[in-house]
C-alpha cells in the first residue's frame, strides 16, 4: 500500500541498538497516526506505573498521514510519552520543517527507548541512523544547538529538534524545539533530557509517499484557494495568532493577574495583534513548511533595554501568559521573554503560570524576597521575570520549585498556595477563559492531557469560524456560549473531532477552511485507507478512549475531572462578569454521552464497541 505506512525508527539509547519497526496496517487504520498512534503505542509498550523520567518510559516522535506534505497546515508532528508533569498520557505537537524532512528520509516516526549514560544526539540520513556524542552541545540553548548541528550536517538541508537547558535539568514542563517552534506542553523535553538525548538531526532525499498523489494535489489546490478567500486565515496572515488578544479582551476570554482579573482590555490595547504586527516591531512573516498563511511574526526590537533583538515573535499564548496574566503591557519585553523561554525550551504557558502564581503568593505574603533570592516578584515587574526564567530553566533558587509545575510547587510552598495554582490534572491552563464560553470549561476538565485548548476546537465553538454540522458543531452555538447546559454531547463530539485533527496531524489554523469532506478525502488520499467521515469519527472516539484508558491505568479517575476554584468563581468585571460555570451539571450530561462510568473509566460496552477489548481487560 502506498501512502502512510507506519515506518518507525526504533532506537534504544541504553544499548545503542537501532531497528526498523513497521506498524500493522490494521492499527494504522484505527488510530490514524500522530497522537492517536502514540496512545496505542504507549498502551502496548509502556508500563503505566513507570516513572516518567526513568529509562523505561518511551518517547514517541510521530507523524500523521498529512505530516510533511505540501498541504497548508500539514507541517506538524506529535511527541508523546508519559508526562513527568501530569503522570498520565501526554502529547505535544509542533510545526516548522522537521516533519517534512523526517518523512522524506523514509520514516513516519521515531521510538526512543532506554537512556544513554552521556549526552548524545540521533543523526538520521535517509535509511541510515546512528547515535553520536553530544557532550559539546550539553548546556547550550536550542538556537545555538540548531545552528551548530546544521553547520555540522550540511547547512540548510538538515533539520533539527532539540532540548534546551530546561530539558537537561528535567524541568517538568520542558518542551522539544524545532528552531523557535516548540512541542511545548506536558514536559516532553524533560523526557528527552532524562534519556540524555540532546537532539535529533535528519536529512532526507526521498519523496513523501501519497496513496493518490493527483487527487491529493487537486484537493490541496482547493484548500489553498479557500484559505486565500477566508477572513480568518487572512487575519492570521496580517496579524498572526496574536489577533486573538484583541478579540479575547472584548469577549472576556483574556486571562489577567493569574486569572483574577476579568477586564484586561487596557493591557490588550498595548499587546494585541496590531501592536505586534505594527511598524514598531514587524519586519516580516514566516510559514511552516508547505503553508501559505504566514501566521508567524518576524520581529525586531529597536529601542529600550532589549534593543537589537531580532527573530520570530510570540504566539497568542506567549503574549498572554507573559503579558496580561503577569500584568505586563510592555510588548518589547514580552517578545524578549518569549524568546528566552523558547531558547531554554520552556513551555511558555506553564512558565508564565508558575511565575503568576509566585507573584500572587508574594502579594499575599506567602512568599517574601527571602524566598525569591531578593527578586521583587510584583505584578508587572519585567526585570523580575527576566531573572526568573533562567532560574527556572537551571533549577536555581525559587526557580527549582517553580520548575516542578504549579501543582507541585504550590504544595511545596504551602500556606494555601494551592488556591493560586491554576491547573487541571497538573497541567497549567491555557490562556483562554472558560468563564467566557462554558463548554471550554468542560473540555479543560476532561481533556485527554489535562487543561488543553488543542484537545478539541471547543474554544472556537460559538465564535462563528468553525462549522461542522455533521457533528452539531455550528456557528449557531454562539447563542449558548455563556450557558452551562447542553454541553455534554457537544464537547464529546468536539473531542472526537479533535482526535482526528491531532492524529492527522493537521494544524488548527486551517480548521476554519476545512470541512468533513476535506478531512476525509485528505486522509484517504494520503494514507491509502478508504475512509468515510463516519469511520473517522469512530476513530476519533476510539483514540479518545485509548488516551483516557491509558491515563486511567496511570491513576486518573472521575475525581480528577475538575477545574480550579478560581475559574469556577465568576469575575466581577469584563464581558464575562457574573457568569458561573456549572461543571457538575455539565459532567452529569457528559459522562453518559462520552461512554464513561461514574468512576471516570470508559465502560466495557464502549470499549468493546470500539474494538478496545484489550484495554477493557486491563481496566476491569
N, C-alpha and C positions, 0 to 999 in steps of 0.2 A: 504493500500500500504506500503510495506516495503521500507526502504531507507530514503531519506531526507524528513522529514515530516513537517518542519517549526514549531517545538515546541518552543515557546518563553516564557521566564520567564519575566513577566511584573511587575516592581517594581515602586511604587510611593513613593518617599522619603519625600514628603510633609505630607502624612498621614499614611505612613507605610504599606499601602496595597500591598499585593503580590498576583498575579494571574497568571494563565496559559492561554496563548493565542496560538491558532493553526492557522497558515496562510492557507488560502484557496489554494487547490491544483492547481486551475487554475492560481492563482497569482504566485505560485512557478514555474510552468512550463514556464511561460512567462518571469519571472525575475530571475530565476535560484537560487539565493542566494547571499551571500556576499554583495558587494556594489550595485549590481543590485536590490536586495530586499530592501536594505537601501534606495535607491532613491524612490521606490514605497511607502515604509512606511512613508518617510518624506512627500511625496506629500499628502498622505491620512491623516496624523496625525498632521502635524506641520504648523501653520500659517506662511506663507512666510515673513510676516512683523515683526515677533517676534525678539526681541533682542537675539543674540546668547548666551548671558550669563544670560538670565532670566530663571526662573524655567519652563517656558512654552516651552523652547526648549527641545527636547527629544534626548537622546543618544542611539544609536543602536550598540550593540556589536554582530556581526553576523558571523556565519559560512556559508560555502557553502557545496554542496554535497560531495566533497572530503576532506573537512577540518577534520583534526584529524585522518584520516585513515593512514594506513601504507605506503601509496603511497609516493615515493620520491617527494618532492615539494608540499605535501598536508598538511602541518602543519599550514597554515596561517589562520587568521581570519581578518575581517574588522571591523573598527569603523567608524560610520557615524553620522553626525549631521550638523546643520547649523554652519558654521565656524565663530568664533569670529575674525579671521584674514582676511577673504575674504568676509564675509557676503553673502555667497552663499552655494550651496550644497558642502559638503565636505566628503571625505573619506580618511582613512588611513588604513594601514594593517601591520601585524606583524607576524613573525614566532615564533618558540620556542615550548613550550609544553602545552600552555593553551587550544588551540582548542580541542586537543585530550581528555583532562580531562573534558571540558565542555560537549562535545558530549557523553562521557562515563557516565556522570551524567544524560543524557537523554534530554539535551537541545541543540537546534540548534542556539539559540541566547538569548540575554538579551535586554529588552527595559527599559530604565530608564527615569522616569518622575519626575517632581517636583524638590524640593530641601530640604535638611534637614537644620535644624537650628543649628546643631552641627556636627562635623566630625563623619562620620560613614563608615563602610565597609559592604559589602554584603557577607554573608557566605552561600555557596551552598554545600549541601551534597546529591547527587542523587536528589530525587524529593523534598527534603526539602530545604527551603531557609529562611533566616532571616537577618534583618538589625541589626548590632551590633555597639557599641560605638567605635570610633577610636580616641578619644581625645588624647590618649597616643602616637598615631602614627603621629599626625599632626606636621609638622615641620621637619620630618625625610626624608632622601633620599630614593630613590627606593630600593637600595640594602639592607639597614637596614630593611626597611619595609617588604621586601620579606622574609628575614631571620627570623624576629620576627613572622610573620604570619605562616610561615611553621612550626616553632617550636611549635607554639600555637595549630596548627591543624594537627598534625600527620607527621611532618617532610617532607620527600621527596614525600609523597603521595599527598600533597596539591600543587595546582598550583595557582599562584598569578599574577594579573595585578594591577598596582598601578600608582599613580602620585607622582612626587617629589615636591619640594618646588616651582618649576615654575608653576605647575598646581594649587597649593594652592593660589599662588599670581596672578593668572589669566594672566600669560604671554601668549600673543595671539598665540604663536606657541609652547606651551607646549604639549608634547606627552603623550601617555599611554604606560607604560613599562611592558614587560613580562621579568623580570630579567634585563639583559643588552641589550635586544632587544626592540625596540620602534616602536609603531604605531605613528610615529613622526609628520607627516605633518598636517597642517591646524588647529592645536590648539585643538584637541580633549581632551587633558589633561586639558585645561582651562575649557572646558565644564564640565568635571568631577569635577574640583575644584569648579566651580560655584554652583554645587549641593552638595558640601561638601562630596563627595564620594571619600574617600582616596584609596580604593582598592576593588577588588573582589577576593574572595578565593573560589576555587571549588575543590571538591573531588568526583570522580565518580567511581562506581564499575561495571557498565554495559559494554556492548559491543556496538560499533557503528553499527547501522543497515545499511546493504547494500542490495539493491534490488536483486542483482545477485552476491553473495559473491564469488562463484567459478570462474565465468568469470572475476570478478574484480581482483582476486588473480592472475589469469593467465596473465592478462594484466599488472599487476604490475611487474611480473617477466620479461616480455618483456622490460618494460621501465628501470628496473634496469640494465639489460644487455646492453641496448642502452646507458645508462649513463656511464657504465663502459668502453664502447668502444669509446665514443665520445671525441674528442680532447678538446672541450670547457669545458665539465664537469671535464675532467682530469686536466686541467689547474686550474679550480676553486678549485679542491681538493688540488692541490700543492701550489697555491699562493693566493687563496681566491679572492674575488671581486676586491681586490686591484691590481690584474694583469692588470686591465683596465687602471691604471695610465700610465703604460709604453706605451701601445697601443695608448691611447688618446694623449699623448705627441707627438707621431710621426705623427698622423693624423691631429693635430690642434684642437682636441676636448677638450683639457685640459684647463680650465679657469685659469687665473692668474691675480693677482693685481686688484681684483674687476672687472674682465673681460676686463681689458685694455691691458693685455699682451697676445700676440698670440703664443709666443715661450717660453714654460716652461719646456723644456727638462732638463735643469740643475737641477731644483728642483725635477723633476720626477726621476732623477737618484738617488736621496737620499731618496725618499719617495715611490718608486714603490713596486710592488709585491715581487721581490726578497729580498728587504730590510726588509719589514715587516715579511716575511716568512723565513728570514735568521737565522743563528745561534745566532746572537746577541740578537734577540727578541723572536723567536718562541719556545714554549715549547710543543705545541700540537695543535690538531684541534678538532672541535666540529660540530655536525649537529643538525638541528631541528628534532623534533620527526618524525620517520619513514624514514628519509633521510640518504643516504649513501655517499653523495658527500663530506661532510666535508668542506664546504667553510668558516666556521667561524675559525678565528685565536685565539689561546690562547697564550698570550704574557707575557713576564716578562722583566722589566727594571732592569738592574743590575748595572748601573753606572750613574753618573750625579745627578742633583738635584731631580730627580724622582725615584731614585734607590729604589727597594723594592716593587714597584707596580707590581701586577700580576693579570691577568684576561683576558677576551675576548678583542681582539683588534678591531680596527676600520674597517668599510667597506670602499669601494671606496669613497662614498660621504663625509664621515667624514674626510678622509685623504686629499681630495682636498679642501673642504670648509675651513678646519683649516690649510691647507698646502699652496699650490701654490696660492690660492685665497687671502691669507694673506701674501704671500711671506715668508713663514716659511718652512725651509727644515730640521728641527730637528725632526726625526721620534719619538724619545722618548717623546718629548714634545707633538706631535700630538696624540700619544697613550693616554697620561695622560689627555689632554684637551678633547678628545673624551669621555673618561670615566667620566669626570666631567659633561659633557652635559647629558650623559645617567643617571647618578645618580640624577641630578637635574630635569631630564625629559625634556630637551630642544631639539627641533628639530635641529640637528647639521647643516643642510643646512641653515636654517633660522638664527641660531645664528652666524654662520660663515659669512653669507652675511651681517648681521647687523653690525658686527664688521668691516668687509671690507669697508662698506660704511662710517663708522665712521673714519677709518684710512684715507680714501681718503679725507673726509671733513677736517680732521686735516692737511693733506698735502697741501690742497688748502687754508687753513686759514679760513675756515668756522667754524671750531671748534678750540678751544685752550685748553691748560691744565687747564684753569679756568673752562671750561665747563666739563672737564673729571675728575675733582677732583684731578688734579695733575698727572694723568696717561698719560704717553707719548705713545699715540696710533700711533706709526710709524710702517711702514711696517716691518715685520719680528720680532717684539718685543714680544717674548714669554711671558715674565713676565707681560706685559700689558694685554694680552689675558687671562692669568690665573687669573688675578684680575677682569677682566670684566665679565667673565662667571658667577660667583656667584652674581655679581651686577645685571645682567640681571634677574637671577632666583629670586632674592629677591626684585627686583624693587628698587634698591638703586642708587641715583645719576643719571648719564647718562644712567645707566642700565635700569632705569624706562622708559626712552624714547625709547631705543632700544628694550625693551620688547614689544613694540607696533607693531613690524614688520617694514621693511624698508620703506614701503609706508607712513604709518602714522608718523614714526619717522622723515623722510625727510621733511614732511610737517610741523612738529613741529620745526625742526631745521631751516628751511627756507634758505635764501641766495643761492638759486639754488641747494640745496642738493638733490632735487628730480631727478636730472640728474644722480646721482650716486646710486639711488635705483634700483637695478636690480630685477624686479618683473613683474609678469603678473597677473592682477586681484587681486593684493595684496599678492600673493604667491611668495616667493623668488624662483629664477630659480635654478633648479638642476645643478649639475656640469658636464654637457655635452654641448658643444658649437655648436649651430645650424649653425654657420658660416662654420663648417666642413661638415655638411650634412643638407641641407636646409629644407628637409621635417620635420626635428625635430622642426625647427622654426615655421612651420605651426601647428604642433602638440602642441607646447607650447602655441601659440596664441589662440587656440581653445579648449584646454584641458578641460575636464569636471570639474576639480577642480582648474584651473589655470595652471601655468607652471608646467609640470609633466612629468617625464620620465617613469612612470609606468601606465599612462593612456592608453598607447598602446606601441608596441615594435618599435616605429619609430626610436629610436636611434641605433637600431641594423640593420636597413634596409641598405643594401649595405655593411654590414660587412662580408657577406658570411656565417654567422652562423644561419640565420633564413630563413626557406624555407617553404612557404605556397602558393604553386602555385594556389590553389583553389581561393585565393583572390588576385592573381597577386603580391604577396609579395615573391620575389625570389632573390637569390644572384646576379642575373644579373642586379639588380637595382643599383649595385655599380657604373656602368657607369654614372648614373645620380646623383650621390651623391652630387655633387657641383653645380647642376643646380636648378633653381627655377621653371622651367616648369614641367609639367606632375605630379605634386604632389597632386592635389586636390582629385582625385579618390583614389590614393594610400593611402593617410592619412585617408580618410574616411574609407576605408577597414581595415586599420591598427587599427583604433579606434574601429571599430566593433569587431575585434578580441580581442582587449584589454579588452573590456567589458565582453566577455565570460570568459577570463582568470581571471579577478578580481571578477566575480560573482561566479566562480567555487568552492573554491578560490585556484588557482594554483600559485606556485612560478615561477617567470620569469626565474629563474636559470635552470629550466627544459625545457624552451622553445626550445632550440636547438635540443632536442631529441624527441619532440612531434610533431605530425602532425595532420591533420584534423580528420583522423580516430581514432587516440588515444584519443583525447579530446572528441569526440562524444561518443565513447564506454565507456570511464571512467565516463562521466556524466550520461549516460544511466544506466550503471551497478550500480552506486551509488545512483541515485535519484529514479529510477523506471520508468521514462518517456522514451518512445521510440523515443528519439531524432534522427534526421538526422542532418548532418552538415549544410544544408541549413536552417533548422529551428533554429539552434543555431545562425547562422549569423543574422537571423531576430531578435532573442532575443537580440543579441549584439546591433543591430541598435535601437531596442526599448528602451533598457536600456540607451544608449547614449542620445536619445532624451528625455527620462524622466529626466535624470540628467540635461540636458540643459534647459528643460522646467521649472523645479523647480528653477533653477538659474535665468531664465528669470523672473519668478514671484517674485524673490528676488531683481530684479533690473538690471540684466545683459542684455546688448544689443550688437549690432554689434560694437559699438564704443569701447567696451572693448576687442575685439579680436585684440590685438596689441602686439608688442614687444618693449622692452626698446630701446631707441635711441642707446645705446652702442652696443647692439647686432646687430642692423641694420647698424652699422658702421664697415666697413672692418678693420681687423687688418693689420698692416704693416710688420709683421714678422710671421714666422711659416708656417706650411704646408697649412693653410687656408688663407694665406695673400692675400688680394685683392679681395676675394670673397664676394659679396654683396648679401644679401637676398632680393629678390623682393617679399615681403609679399603681396603687393597689387595684383600682378599678381596671386599668389597662391590662395588668397581668392576669386578672381573672378571665378576661376575654382572650388574651394572647395564648396562654398555656394550652387550652384545648385546640385552638386554631393551629398552633405550632406543632401539636402532637407530643407535648411533654406531660409527664406525670406530675403530680403535685410536689414531688421531691426535686423536680427540675431535670430529670433524666428523660431522654426520648423513650416513649413507650415501646414495648415489644412489638405491638401491632404496627407502629410507624416504621420501626427498623426493618421488620420482616417485609413490609410492603415495598420498601426502598432497596431490598436486596442486601441489607446490612445485618444478617443473622449472626455473622461472626462478632460484630460489635455487641449485639444483644447478649450473646453468650458470655461476654466478659463483664457486661454491666449487670447481668442478672444471674 
